[in-house]
Amino acid sequence: MSRRPGNPYRRFGDSGGGLFSKSRSPPVLSIALVVVGGLFLVGYVYRGSGGIGNRIESVSRVEGDYLCSREVQQAIPILQKAYGDSMHKVLHVGPDTCYVVSKLLKEEETDAWGIEPYDTEDADNNCKTLIRRGSVRVSDIKFPLPYRPKSFSLVIVSDALDYLSPRYLNKTLPDLVRVASDGVVIFTGFPTTQKAKVADVSKFGRAAKMRSSSWWVKFFLQINLEENEAAVKKFEQASTKSSYVPKCQIFHLKSLH
């Protein structure tokens, strides 16, 4: 999903007119230069990817595709203060959910599961392990979730609803609320004039649609979902104390009773 820089040393292997094709340098020196160049390239690519553990941060910073999934990780301490015991059994839904689930599982007394709405061809070993273990599922959220009502205390969704049309949102969002006993937290991007990348459209089926706060509030009313004002207040208070300023829109919905 993240684009890595091209190989600036590919000319080392050219057979015609390469960098060393007419060099009179001793073979040992040539080999040493190639080795040093290779090490430099590996370091450059690794640094550009942010390392294995921080891959999602690199994707967010460079491409902006999963900004809100990264935001969820940063907001976990704030969510814990706002939701307390409700953070003990969490379902995260969205691209790169493996990284969010891994982060949540590091928290004390927190069980976490995830749903990856899109393919996992580029998944790393950690993500594949979570999938084999059943902690993460690959599931199309346009269809009913494979869970019973109130299976989780809290459902967190990021970077997934932005790719759904209202036709599917009408079904998907109530279904997310259905499987939560204490509420749903939505992380979604702010409206932007940035054009969708071809890669986004090919992977997600359509370009992301960043909606305004007023659009979401109106939509919640249309499908009879209520915002959780108590959770909103606690989240805002915790954010102020921690000097946390979110880069995404965050909505708190009540569960169905």
LODO-526597 format. One record per residue (C-alpha): x, y, z; residue number from 1; residue in one letter. Coordinates in nm, 4 decimals, padded with zeros to 6 digits. Example, Ala and Ser with C-alpha at 12.3 -4.5 7.8 and 13.67 -1.06 7.14 Angstrom:
// LODO-526597
<atom><u>01.2300</u><v>-00.4500</v><w>00.7800</w><nr>1</nr><rest>a</rest></atom>
<atom><u>01.3670</u><v>-00.1060</v><w>00.7140</w><nr>2</nr><rest>s</rest></atom>
//
This chain:
// LODO-526597
<atom><u>00.0000</u><v>00.0000</v><w>00.0000</w><nr>1</nr><rest>m</rest></atom>
<atom><u>00.2849</u><v>00.2383</v><w>00.0706</w><nr>2</nr><rest>s</rest></atom>
<atom><u>00.5031</u><v>00.3361</v><w>-00.2207</w><nr>3</nr><rest>r</rest></atom>
<atom><u>00.8702</u><v>00.2832</v><w>-00.1804</w><nr>4</nr><rest>r</rest></atom>
<atom><u>01.1251</u><v>00.4977</v><w>-00.3587</w><nr>5</nr><rest>p</rest></atom>
<atom><u>01.2789</u><v>00.3628</v><w>-00.6776</w><nr>6</nr><rest>g</rest></atom>
<atom><u>01.6227</u><v>00.2048</v><w>-00.6689</w><nr>7</nr><rest>n</rest></atom>
<atom><u>01.8784</u><v>00.4832</v><w>-00.7324</w><nr>8</nr><rest>p</rest></atom>
<atom><u>02.1501</u><v>00.2197</v><w>-00.7652</w><nr>9</nr><rest>y</rest></atom>
<atom><u>01.9920</u><v>00.0107</v><w>-01.0403</w><nr>10</nr><rest>r</rest></atom>
<atom><u>02.2569</u><v>00.1370</v><w>-01.2821</w><nr>11</nr><rest>r</rest></atom>
<atom><u>02.5103</u><v>-00.0758</v><w>-01.0933</w><nr>12</nr><rest>f</rest></atom>
<atom><u>02.3683</u><v>-00.3809</v><w>-01.2620</w><nr>13</nr><rest>g</rest></atom>
<atom><u>02.3453</u><v>-00.2400</v><w>-01.6164</w><nr>14</nr><rest>d</rest></atom>
<atom><u>02.5237</u><v>-00.4528</v><w>-01.8727</w><nr>15</nr><rest>s</rest></atom>
<atom><u>02.5733</u><v>-00.1835</v><w>-02.1349</w><nr>16</nr><rest>g</rest></atom>
<atom><u>02.7592</u><v>00.1354</v><w>-02.0486</w><nr>17</nr><rest>g</rest></atom>
<atom><u>02.7107</u><v>00.0856</v><w>-01.6697</w><nr>18</nr><rest>g</rest></atom>
<atom><u>02.8856</u><v>00.2933</v><w>-01.4114</w><nr>19</nr><rest>l</rest></atom>
<atom><u>03.1746</u><v>00.0506</v><w>-01.3877</w><nr>20</nr><rest>f</rest></atom>
<atom><u>03.1830</u><v>-00.0682</v><w>-01.7469</w><nr>21</nr><rest>s</rest></atom>
<atom><u>03.4985</u><v>00.1263</v><w>-01.8259</w><nr>22</nr><rest>k</rest></atom>
<atom><u>03.6352</u><v>00.1606</v><w>-01.4766</w><nr>23</nr><rest>s</rest></atom>
<atom><u>03.9933</u><v>00.0570</v><w>-01.4104</w><nr>24</nr><rest>r</rest></atom>
<atom><u>03.9420</u><v>00.0405</v><w>-01.0350</w><nr>25</nr><rest>s</rest></atom>
<atom><u>04.0492</u><v>-00.2860</v><w>-00.8701</w><nr>26</nr><rest>p</rest></atom>
<atom><u>03.7662</u><v>-00.5429</v><w>-00.8445</w><nr>27</nr><rest>p</rest></atom>
<atom><u>03.7764</u><v>-00.5288</v><w>-00.4616</w><nr>28</nr><rest>v</rest></atom>
<atom><u>03.7112</u><v>-00.1561</v><w>-00.4623</w><nr>29</nr><rest>l</rest></atom>
<atom><u>03.4227</u><v>-00.1978</v><w>-00.7057</w><nr>30</nr><rest>s</rest></atom>
<atom><u>03.2647</u><v>-00.4674</v><w>-00.4918</w><nr>31</nr><rest>i</rest></atom>
<atom><u>03.3080</u><v>-00.2560</v><w>-00.1811</w><nr>32</nr><rest>a</rest></atom>
<atom><u>03.1350</u><v>00.0378</v><w>-00.3466</w><nr>33</nr><rest>l</rest></atom>
<atom><u>02.8435</u><v>-00.1830</v><w>-00.4502</w><nr>34</nr><rest>v</rest></atom>
<atom><u>02.8089</u><v>-00.3251</v><w>-00.0974</w><nr>35</nr><rest>v</rest></atom>
<atom><u>02.8182</u><v>00.0206</v><w>00.0617</w><nr>36</nr><rest>v</rest></atom>
<atom><u>02.5664</u><v>00.1475</v><w>-00.1919</w><nr>37</nr><rest>g</rest></atom>
<atom><u>02.3391</u><v>-00.1485</v><w>-00.1212</w><nr>38</nr><rest>g</rest></atom>
<atom><u>02.3533</u><v>-00.0908</v><w>00.2543</w><nr>39</nr><rest>l</rest></atom>
<atom><u>02.2715</u><v>00.2754</v><w>00.2035</w><nr>40</nr><rest>f</rest></atom>
<atom><u>01.9734</u><v>00.1838</v><w>-00.0139</w><nr>41</nr><rest>l</rest></atom>
<atom><u>01.8374</u><v>-00.0651</v><w>00.2403</w><nr>42</nr><rest>v</rest></atom>
<atom><u>01.8693</u><v>00.1948</v><w>00.5143</w><nr>43</nr><rest>g</rest></atom>
<atom><u>01.6936</u><v>00.4532</v><w>00.3004</w><nr>44</nr><rest>y</rest></atom>
<atom><u>01.4009</u><v>00.2257</v><w>00.2139</w><nr>45</nr><rest>v</rest></atom>
<atom><u>01.3660</u><v>00.1067</v><w>00.5746</w><nr>46</nr><rest>y</rest></atom>
<atom><u>01.3722</u><v>00.4608</v><w>00.7048</w><nr>47</nr><rest>r</rest></atom>
<atom><u>01.1163</u><v>00.5643</v><w>00.4443</w><nr>48</nr><rest>g</rest></atom>
<atom><u>00.8837</u><v>00.2856</v><w>00.5531</w><nr>49</nr><rest>s</rest></atom>
<atom><u>00.9147</u><v>00.3806</v><w>00.9187</w><nr>50</nr><rest>g</rest></atom>
<atom><u>01.0213</u><v>00.0266</v><w>01.0079</w><nr>51</nr><rest>g</rest></atom>
<atom><u>00.7870</u><v>-00.2668</v><w>01.0490</w><nr>52</nr><rest>i</rest></atom>
<atom><u>00.6271</u><v>-00.1487</v><w>01.3705</w><nr>53</nr><rest>g</rest></atom>
<atom><u>00.5580</u><v>00.2023</v><w>01.2453</w><nr>54</nr><rest>n</rest></atom>
<atom><u>00.4477</u><v>00.1247</v><w>00.8903</w><nr>55</nr><rest>r</rest></atom>
<atom><u>00.1034</u><v>00.2746</v><w>00.9371</w><nr>56</nr><rest>i</rest></atom>
<atom><u>00.2558</u><v>00.6037</v><w>01.0503</w><nr>57</nr><rest>e</rest></atom>
<atom><u>00.4625</u><v>00.6163</v><w>00.7332</w><nr>58</nr><rest>s</rest></atom>
<atom><u>00.1593</u><v>00.5490</v><w>00.5154</w><nr>59</nr><rest>v</rest></atom>
<atom><u>-00.0384</u><v>00.8170</v><w>00.6950</w><nr>60</nr><rest>s</rest></atom>
<atom><u>00.2386</u><v>01.0731</v><w>00.6711</w><nr>61</nr><rest>r</rest></atom>
<atom><u>00.3392</u><v>01.0134</v><w>00.3101</w><nr>62</nr><rest>v</rest></atom>
<atom><u>00.0169</u><v>00.9146</v><w>00.1355</w><nr>63</nr><rest>e</rest></atom>
<atom><u>-00.2546</u><v>01.0243</v><w>00.3764</w><nr>64</nr><rest>g</rest></atom>
<atom><u>-00.4586</u><v>00.7101</v><w>00.3053</w><nr>65</nr><rest>d</rest></atom>
<atom><u>-00.5012</u><v>00.5949</v><w>00.6654</w><nr>66</nr><rest>y</rest></atom>
<atom><u>-00.4708</u><v>00.9132</v><w>00.8634</w><nr>67</nr><rest>l</rest></atom>
<atom><u>-00.7624</u><v>00.8262</v><w>01.0916</w><nr>68</nr><rest>c</rest></atom>
<atom><u>-00.6428</u><v>00.4724</v><w>01.1610</w><nr>69</nr><rest>s</rest></atom>
<atom><u>-00.3239</u><v>00.6305</v><w>01.2860</w><nr>70</nr><rest>r</rest></atom>
<atom><u>-00.5341</u><v>00.8779</v><w>01.4817</w><nr>71</nr><rest>e</rest></atom>
<atom><u>-00.7117</u><v>00.5936</v><w>01.6620</w><nr>72</nr><rest>v</rest></atom>
<atom><u>-00.3798</u><v>00.4699</v><w>01.7971</w><nr>73</nr><rest>q</rest></atom>
<atom><u>-00.2945</u><v>00.8149</v><w>01.9281</w><nr>74</nr><rest>q</rest></atom>
<atom><u>-00.6392</u><v>00.8581</v><w>02.0808</w><nr>75</nr><rest>a</rest></atom>
<atom><u>-00.6425</u><v>00.5316</v><w>02.2790</w><nr>76</nr><rest>i</rest></atom>
<atom><u>-00.5456</u><v>00.6995</v><w>02.6125</w><nr>77</nr><rest>p</rest></atom>
<atom><u>-00.8217</u><v>00.9575</v><w>02.5605</w><nr>78</nr><rest>i</rest></atom>
<atom><u>-01.0752</u><v>00.6885</v><w>02.4727</w><nr>79</nr><rest>l</rest></atom>
<atom><u>-00.9808</u><v>00.4985</v><w>02.7881</w><nr>80</nr><rest>q</rest></atom>
<atom><u>-01.0541</u><v>00.8023</v><w>03.0026</w><nr>81</nr><rest>k</rest></atom>
<atom><u>-01.3830</u><v>00.8679</v><w>02.8245</w><nr>82</nr><rest>a</rest></atom>
<atom><u>-01.5136</u><v>00.5104</v><w>02.8132</w><nr>83</nr><rest>y</rest></atom>
<atom><u>-01.3449</u><v>00.3389</v><w>03.1092</w><nr>84</nr><rest>g</rest></atom>
<atom><u>-01.4593</u><v>-00.0233</v><w>03.1383</w><nr>85</nr><rest>d</rest></atom>
<atom><u>-01.6082</u><v>-00.0117</v><w>02.7890</w><nr>86</nr><rest>s</rest></atom>
<atom><u>-01.2534</u><v>-00.0326</v><w>02.6537</w><nr>87</nr><rest>m</rest></atom>
<atom><u>-01.2162</u><v>-00.3880</v><w>02.7851</w><nr>88</nr><rest>h</rest></atom>
<atom><u>-01.3751</u><v>-00.5496</v><w>02.4790</w><nr>89</nr><rest>k</rest></atom>
<atom><u>-01.3180</u><v>-00.3527</v><w>02.1607</w><nr>90</nr><rest>v</rest></atom>
<atom><u>-01.3812</u><v>-00.4142</v><w>01.7917</w><nr>91</nr><rest>l</rest></atom>
<atom><u>-01.1949</u><v>-00.1972</v><w>01.5433</w><nr>92</nr><rest>h</rest></atom>
<atom><u>-01.3174</u><v>-00.1766</v><w>01.1840</w><nr>93</nr><rest>v</rest></atom>
<atom><u>-01.1071</u><v>-00.0266</v><w>00.9077</w><nr>94</nr><rest>g</rest></atom>
<atom><u>-00.8033</u><v>-00.0580</v><w>00.6819</w><nr>95</nr><rest>p</rest></atom>
<atom><u>-00.4826</u><v>-00.1644</v><w>00.8565</w><nr>96</nr><rest>d</rest></atom>
<atom><u>-00.6831</u><v>-00.2794</v><w>01.1574</w><nr>97</nr><rest>t</rest></atom>
<atom><u>-00.3980</u><v>-00.5160</v><w>01.2505</w><nr>98</nr><rest>c</rest></atom>
<atom><u>-00.1924</u><v>-00.2204</v><w>01.3693</w><nr>99</nr><rest>y</rest></atom>
<atom><u>-00.4774</u><v>-00.0805</v><w>01.5781</w><nr>100</nr><rest>v</rest></atom>
<atom><u>-00.5583</u><v>-00.4218</v><w>01.7288</w><nr>101</nr><rest>v</rest></atom>
<atom><u>-00.1913</u><v>-00.4806</v><w>01.8120</w><nr>102</nr><rest>s</rest></atom>
<atom><u>-00.1811</u><v>-00.1446</v><w>01.9886</w><nr>103</nr><rest>k</rest></atom>
<atom><u>-00.4987</u><v>-00.2163</v><w>02.1846</w><nr>104</nr><rest>l</rest></atom>
<atom><u>-00.3780</u><v>-00.5602</v><w>02.2912</w><nr>105</nr><rest>l</rest></atom>
<atom><u>-00.0771</u><v>-00.3975</v><w>02.4587</w><nr>106</nr><rest>k</rest></atom>
<atom><u>-00.3122</u><v>-00.2168</v><w>02.6954</w><nr>107</nr><rest>e</rest></atom>
<atom><u>-00.3897</u><v>-00.3838</v><w>03.0275</w><nr>108</nr><rest>e</rest></atom>
<atom><u>-00.7210</u><v>-00.5682</v><w>03.0571</w><nr>109</nr><rest>e</rest></atom>
<atom><u>-00.8126</u><v>-00.4978</v><w>02.6950</w><nr>110</nr><rest>t</rest></atom>
<atom><u>-00.9385</u><v>-00.7610</v><w>02.4536</w><nr>111</nr><rest>d</rest></atom>
<atom><u>-00.9434</u><v>-00.6433</v><w>02.0949</w><nr>112</nr><rest>a</rest></atom>
<atom><u>-01.0642</u><v>-00.7738</v><w>01.7606</w><nr>113</nr><rest>w</rest></atom>
<atom><u>-01.0578</u><v>-00.6235</v><w>01.4159</w><nr>114</nr><rest>g</rest></atom>
<atom><u>-01.2280</u><v>-00.6319</v><w>01.0787</w><nr>115</nr><rest>i</rest></atom>
<atom><u>-01.0236</u><v>-00.5526</v><w>00.7676</w><nr>116</nr><rest>e</rest></atom>
<atom><u>-01.2742</u><v>-00.4514</v><w>00.4965</w><nr>117</nr><rest>p</rest></atom>
<atom><u>-01.0249</u><v>-00.4872</v><w>00.2120</w><nr>118</nr><rest>y</rest></atom>
<atom><u>-00.7648</u><v>-00.7337</v><w>00.0869</w><nr>119</nr><rest>d</rest></atom>
<atom><u>-00.4620</u><v>-00.8240</v><w>00.2970</w><nr>120</nr><rest>t</rest></atom>
<atom><u>-00.2196</u><v>-00.9159</v><w>00.0205</w><nr>121</nr><rest>e</rest></atom>
<atom><u>00.0441</u><v>-00.6840</v><w>00.1638</w><nr>122</nr><rest>d</rest></atom>
<atom><u>-00.0114</u><v>-00.7915</v><w>00.5248</w><nr>123</nr><rest>a</rest></atom>
<atom><u>00.3010</u><v>-00.8491</v><w>00.7348</w><nr>124</nr><rest>d</rest></atom>
<atom><u>00.3635</u><v>-01.1564</v><w>00.9495</w><nr>125</nr><rest>n</rest></atom>
<atom><u>00.2108</u><v>-00.9973</v><w>01.2586</w><nr>126</nr><rest>n</rest></atom>
<atom><u>-00.1143</u><v>-00.9285</v><w>01.0724</w><nr>127</nr><rest>c</rest></atom>
<atom><u>-00.1235</u><v>-01.2785</v><w>00.9248</w><nr>128</nr><rest>k</rest></atom>
<atom><u>-00.0791</u><v>-01.4194</v><w>01.2752</w><nr>129</nr><rest>t</rest></atom>
<atom><u>-00.3737</u><v>-01.2138</v><w>01.4043</w><nr>130</nr><rest>l</rest></atom>
<atom><u>-00.5853</u><v>-01.3389</v><w>01.1134</w><nr>131</nr><rest>i</rest></atom>
<atom><u>-00.4922</u><v>-01.7025</v><w>01.1761</w><nr>132</nr><rest>r</rest></atom>
<atom><u>-00.5682</u><v>-01.6571</v><w>01.5447</w><nr>133</nr><rest>r</rest></atom>
<atom><u>-00.9106</u><v>-01.5145</v><w>01.4638</w><nr>134</nr><rest>g</rest></atom>
<atom><u>-00.8402</u><v>-01.1774</v><w>01.6247</w><nr>135</nr><rest>s</rest></atom>
<atom><u>-00.8751</u><v>-01.0093</v><w>01.2847</w><nr>136</nr><rest>v</rest></atom>
<atom><u>-01.1227</u><v>-01.1013</v><w>01.0121</w><nr>137</nr><rest>r</rest></atom>
<atom><u>-01.1345</u><v>-00.9965</v><w>00.6487</w><nr>138</nr><rest>v</rest></atom>
<atom><u>-01.4979</u><v>-00.9080</v><w>00.5856</w><nr>139</nr><rest>s</rest></atom>
<atom><u>-01.6913</u><v>-00.6818</v><w>00.3487</w><nr>140</nr><rest>d</rest></atom>
<atom><u>-01.8734</u><v>-00.4373</v><w>00.5747</w><nr>141</nr><rest>i</rest></atom>
<atom><u>-02.1391</u><v>-00.3734</v><w>00.3101</w><nr>142</nr><rest>k</rest></atom>
<atom><u>-02.2913</u><v>-00.6984</v><w>00.4361</w><nr>143</nr><rest>f</rest></atom>
<atom><u>-02.4043</u><v>-00.7905</v><w>00.7916</w><nr>144</nr><rest>p</rest></atom>
<atom><u>-02.1191</u><v>-00.8351</v><w>01.0380</w><nr>145</nr><rest>l</rest></atom>
<atom><u>-02.0560</u><v>-01.1943</v><w>01.1538</w><nr>146</nr><rest>p</rest></atom>
<atom><u>-02.1300</u><v>-01.1150</v><w>01.5193</w><nr>147</nr><rest>y</rest></atom>
<atom><u>-02.4269</u><v>-01.1379</v><w>01.7516</w><nr>148</nr><rest>r</rest></atom>
<atom><u>-02.5890</u><v>-00.8215</v><w>01.8945</w><nr>149</nr><rest>p</rest></atom>
<atom><u>-02.3816</u><v>-00.6490</v><w>02.1638</w><nr>150</nr><rest>k</rest></atom>
<atom><u>-02.0832</u><v>-00.8795</v><w>02.1081</w><nr>151</nr><rest>s</rest></atom>
<atom><u>-01.8473</u><v>-00.5931</v><w>02.1958</w><nr>152</nr><rest>f</rest></atom>
<atom><u>-01.8610</u><v>-00.3179</v><w>02.4514</w><nr>153</nr><rest>s</rest></atom>
<atom><u>-01.7210</u><v>-00.0582</v><w>02.2123</w><nr>154</nr><rest>l</rest></atom>
<atom><u>-01.6863</u><v>-00.0468</v><w>01.8325</w><nr>155</nr><rest>v</rest></atom>
<atom><u>-01.4330</u><v>00.1899</v><w>01.6753</w><nr>156</nr><rest>i</rest></atom>
<atom><u>-01.4409</u><v>00.2499</v><w>01.3012</w><nr>157</nr><rest>v</rest></atom>
<atom><u>-01.1917</u><v>00.4511</v><w>01.0950</w><nr>158</nr><rest>s</rest></atom>
<atom><u>-01.1196</u><v>00.5086</v><w>00.7251</w><nr>159</nr><rest>d</rest></atom>
<atom><u>-01.3919</u><v>00.2683</v><w>00.6168</w><nr>160</nr><rest>a</rest></atom>
<atom><u>-01.7192</u><v>00.4634</v><w>00.6086</w><nr>161</nr><rest>l</rest></atom>
<atom><u>-01.5586</u><v>00.7270</v><w>00.3856</w><nr>162</nr><rest>d</rest></atom>
<atom><u>-01.5529</u><v>00.4740</v><w>00.1019</w><nr>163</nr><rest>y</rest></atom>
<atom><u>-01.9206</u><v>00.3782</v><w>00.1302</w><nr>164</nr><rest>l</rest></atom>
<atom><u>-02.2054</u><v>00.5439</v><w>-00.0530</w><nr>165</nr><rest>s</rest></atom>
<atom><u>-02.5161</u><v>00.6465</v><w>00.1458</w><nr>166</nr><rest>p</rest></atom>
<atom><u>-02.6879</u><v>00.3374</v><w>00.0049</w><nr>167</nr><rest>r</rest></atom>
<atom><u>-02.4520</u><v>00.1103</v><w>00.1992</w><nr>168</nr><rest>y</rest></atom>
<atom><u>-02.4060</u><v>00.3442</v><w>00.4946</w><nr>169</nr><rest>l</rest></atom>
<atom><u>-02.7786</u><v>00.3070</v><w>00.5631</w><nr>170</nr><rest>n</rest></atom>
<atom><u>-02.7143</u><v>-00.0615</v><w>00.6404</w><nr>171</nr><rest>k</rest></atom>
<atom><u>-02.3534</u><v>-00.0695</v><w>00.7599</w><nr>172</nr><rest>t</rest></atom>
<atom><u>-02.3669</u><v>00.1960</v><w>01.0296</w><nr>173</nr><rest>l</rest></atom>
<atom><u>-02.6746</u><v>00.0533</v><w>01.2095</w><nr>174</nr><rest>p</rest></atom>
<atom><u>-02.5064</u><v>-00.2882</v><w>01.1928</w><nr>175</nr><rest>d</rest></atom>
<atom><u>-02.1958</u><v>-00.1479</v><w>01.3630</w><nr>176</nr><rest>l</rest></atom>
<atom><u>-02.4201</u><v>-00.0070</v><w>01.6351</w><nr>177</nr><rest>v</rest></atom>
<atom><u>-02.5996</u><v>-00.3427</v><w>01.6626</w><nr>178</nr><rest>r</rest></atom>
<atom><u>-02.2868</u><v>-00.5294</v><w>01.7754</w><nr>179</nr><rest>v</rest></atom>
<atom><u>-02.1899</u><v>-00.2660</v><w>02.0368</w><nr>180</nr><rest>a</rest></atom>
<atom><u>-02.3276</u><v>-00.2609</v><w>02.3903</w><nr>181</nr><rest>s</rest></atom>
<atom><u>-02.1842</u><v>00.0769</v><w>02.4966</w><nr>182</nr><rest>d</rest></atom>
<atom><u>-02.1523</u><v>00.2699</v><w>02.1740</w><nr>183</nr><rest>g</rest></atom>
<atom><u>-01.9667</u><v>00.3353</v><w>01.8494</w><nr>184</nr><rest>v</rest></atom>
<atom><u>-01.6847</u><v>00.5816</v><w>01.7881</w><nr>185</nr><rest>v</rest></atom>
<atom><u>-01.6350</u><v>00.7012</v><w>01.4311</w><nr>186</nr><rest>i</rest></atom>
<atom><u>-01.3087</u><v>00.8516</v><w>01.3074</w><nr>187</nr><rest>f</rest></atom>
<atom><u>-01.3550</u><v>01.0113</v><w>00.9663</w><nr>188</nr><rest>t</rest></atom>
<atom><u>-01.1642</u><v>01.2577</v><w>00.7519</w><nr>189</nr><rest>g</rest></atom>
<atom><u>-01.2420</u><v>01.6242</v><w>00.7130</w><nr>190</nr><rest>f</rest></atom>
<atom><u>-01.3809</u><v>01.7445</v><w>00.3782</w><nr>191</nr><rest>p</rest></atom>
<atom><u>-01.1020</u><v>01.8164</v><w>00.1329</w><nr>192</nr><rest>t</rest></atom>
<atom><u>-01.0606</u><v>01.9264</v><w>-00.2243</w><nr>193</nr><rest>t</rest></atom>
<atom><u>-00.7803</u><v>01.6769</v><w>-00.2790</w><nr>194</nr><rest>q</rest></atom>
<atom><u>-00.8470</u><v>01.4502</v><w>-00.5757</w><nr>195</nr><rest>k</rest></atom>
<atom><u>-00.8612</u><v>01.0775</v><w>-00.5241</w><nr>196</nr><rest>a</rest></atom>
<atom><u>-00.5599</u><v>00.8767</v><w>-00.6335</w><nr>197</nr><rest>k</rest></atom>
<atom><u>-00.6023</u><v>00.6022</v><w>-00.8901</w><nr>198</nr><rest>v</rest></atom>
<atom><u>-00.4620</u><v>00.3548</v><w>-00.6355</w><nr>199</nr><rest>a</rest></atom>
<atom><u>-00.7396</u><v>00.4414</v><w>-00.3904</w><nr>200</nr><rest>d</rest></atom>
<atom><u>-01.0129</u><v>00.3807</v><w>-00.6469</w><nr>201</nr><rest>v</rest></atom>
<atom><u>-00.8656</u><v>00.0507</v><w>-00.7632</w><nr>202</nr><rest>s</rest></atom>
<atom><u>-00.8251</u><v>-00.0821</v><w>-00.4070</w><nr>203</nr><rest>k</rest></atom>
<atom><u>-01.1438</u><v>00.0406</v><w>-00.2429</w><nr>204</nr><rest>f</rest></atom>
<atom><u>-01.3757</u><v>00.0377</v><w>-00.5441</w><nr>205</nr><rest>g</rest></atom>
<atom><u>-01.4508</u><v>00.4096</v><w>-00.5211</w><nr>206</nr><rest>r</rest></atom>
<atom><u>-01.2885</u><v>00.7321</v><w>-00.4124</w><nr>207</nr><rest>a</rest></atom>
<atom><u>-01.3163</u><v>00.8388</v><w>-00.0503</w><nr>208</nr><rest>a</rest></atom>
<atom><u>-01.5956</u><v>01.0858</v><w>00.0204</w><nr>209</nr><rest>k</rest></atom>
<atom><u>-01.5059</u><v>01.3161</v><w>00.3080</w><nr>210</nr><rest>m</rest></atom>
<atom><u>-01.8276</u><v>01.4557</v><w>00.4537</w><nr>211</nr><rest>r</rest></atom>
<atom><u>-01.8831</u><v>01.7569</v><w>00.6754</w><nr>212</nr><rest>s</rest></atom>
<atom><u>-01.9849</u><v>01.7415</v><w>01.0388</w><nr>213</nr><rest>s</rest></atom>
<atom><u>-02.3308</u><v>01.8763</v><w>00.9540</w><nr>214</nr><rest>s</rest></atom>
<atom><u>-02.3757</u><v>01.6035</v><w>00.6910</w><nr>215</nr><rest>w</rest></atom>
<atom><u>-02.2980</u><v>01.3313</v><w>00.9447</w><nr>216</nr><rest>w</rest></atom>
<atom><u>-02.5246</u><v>01.4774</v><w>01.2121</w><nr>217</nr><rest>v</rest></atom>
<atom><u>-02.8109</u><v>01.4948</v><w>00.9636</w><nr>218</nr><rest>k</rest></atom>
<atom><u>-02.7393</u><v>01.1397</v><w>00.8489</w><nr>219</nr><rest>f</rest></atom>
<atom><u>-02.7436</u><v>01.0078</v><w>01.2063</w><nr>220</nr><rest>f</rest></atom>
<atom><u>-03.0888</u><v>01.1597</v><w>01.2551</w><nr>221</nr><rest>l</rest></atom>
<atom><u>-03.2170</u><v>01.0122</v><w>00.9295</w><nr>222</nr><rest>q</rest></atom>
<atom><u>-03.1315</u><v>00.6574</v><w>01.0372</w><nr>223</nr><rest>i</rest></atom>
<atom><u>-03.2441</u><v>00.7120</v><w>01.3983</w><nr>224</nr><rest>n</rest></atom>
<atom><u>-02.9026</u><v>00.7001</v><w>01.5636</w><nr>225</nr><rest>l</rest></atom>
<atom><u>-02.8288</u><v>00.9261</v><w>01.8593</w><nr>226</nr><rest>e</rest></atom>
<atom><u>-02.5017</u><v>01.0914</v><w>01.9466</w><nr>227</nr><rest>e</rest></atom>
<atom><u>-02.3673</u><v>01.0021</v><w>02.2898</w><nr>228</nr><rest>n</rest></atom>
<atom><u>-02.3442</u><v>01.3466</v><w>02.4486</w><nr>229</nr><rest>e</rest></atom>
<atom><u>-02.2058</u><v>01.2118</v><w>02.7762</w><nr>230</nr><rest>a</rest></atom>
<atom><u>-01.9198</u><v>01.0377</v><w>02.5940</w><nr>231</nr><rest>a</rest></atom>
<atom><u>-01.8573</u><v>01.3485</v><w>02.3829</w><nr>232</nr><rest>v</rest></atom>
<atom><u>-01.8198</u><v>01.5600</v><w>02.6966</w><nr>233</nr><rest>k</rest></atom>
<atom><u>-01.5838</u><v>01.3126</v><w>02.8668</w><nr>234</nr><rest>k</rest></atom>
<atom><u>-01.3753</u><v>01.2791</v><w>02.5509</w><nr>235</nr><rest>f</rest></atom>
<atom><u>-01.3460</u><v>01.6561</v><w>02.5126</w><nr>236</nr><rest>e</rest></atom>
<atom><u>-01.2460</u><v>01.6987</v><w>02.8781</w><nr>237</nr><rest>q</rest></atom>
<atom><u>-00.9808</u><v>01.4264</v><w>02.8511</w><nr>238</nr><rest>a</rest></atom>
<atom><u>-00.8533</u><v>01.5789</v><w>02.5264</w><nr>239</nr><rest>s</rest></atom>
<atom><u>-00.8174</u><v>01.9205</v><w>02.6868</w><nr>240</nr><rest>t</rest></atom>
<atom><u>-00.6249</u><v>01.7823</v><w>02.9850</w><nr>241</nr><rest>k</rest></atom>
<atom><u>-00.3909</u><v>01.5909</v><w>02.7566</w><nr>242</nr><rest>s</rest></atom>
<atom><u>-00.3564</u><v>01.8744</v><w>02.5019</w><nr>243</nr><rest>s</rest></atom>
<atom><u>-00.4800</u><v>01.6310</v><w>02.2387</w><nr>244</nr><rest>y</rest></atom>
<atom><u>-00.6002</u><v>01.7894</v><w>01.9142</w><nr>245</nr><rest>v</rest></atom>
<atom><u>-00.7468</u><v>01.5306</v><w>01.6729</w><nr>246</nr><rest>p</rest></atom>
<atom><u>-00.6735</u><v>01.5546</v><w>01.3031</w><nr>247</nr><rest>k</rest></atom>
<atom><u>-00.9936</u><v>01.3718</v><w>01.2160</w><nr>248</nr><rest>c</rest></atom>
<atom><u>-01.3601</u><v>01.4219</v><w>01.2893</w><nr>249</nr><rest>q</rest></atom>
<atom><u>-01.4719</u><v>01.2051</v><w>01.5806</w><nr>250</nr><rest>i</rest></atom>
<atom><u>-01.8341</u><v>01.1102</v><w>01.6484</w><nr>251</nr><rest>f</rest></atom>
<atom><u>-01.9722</u><v>00.9157</v><w>01.9438</w><nr>252</nr><rest>h</rest></atom>
<atom><u>-02.2949</u><v>00.7199</v><w>01.8944</w><nr>253</nr><rest>l</rest></atom>
<atom><u>-02.5181</u><v>00.5521</v><w>02.1498</w><nr>254</nr><rest>k</rest></atom>
<atom><u>-02.5828</u><v>00.1796</v><w>02.1279</w><nr>255</nr><rest>s</rest></atom>
<atom><u>-02.9268</u><v>00.0387</v><w>02.0570</w><nr>256</nr><rest>l</rest></atom>
<atom><u>-03.1407</u><v>-00.0493</v><w>02.3590</w><nr>257</nr><rest>h</rest></atom>
//
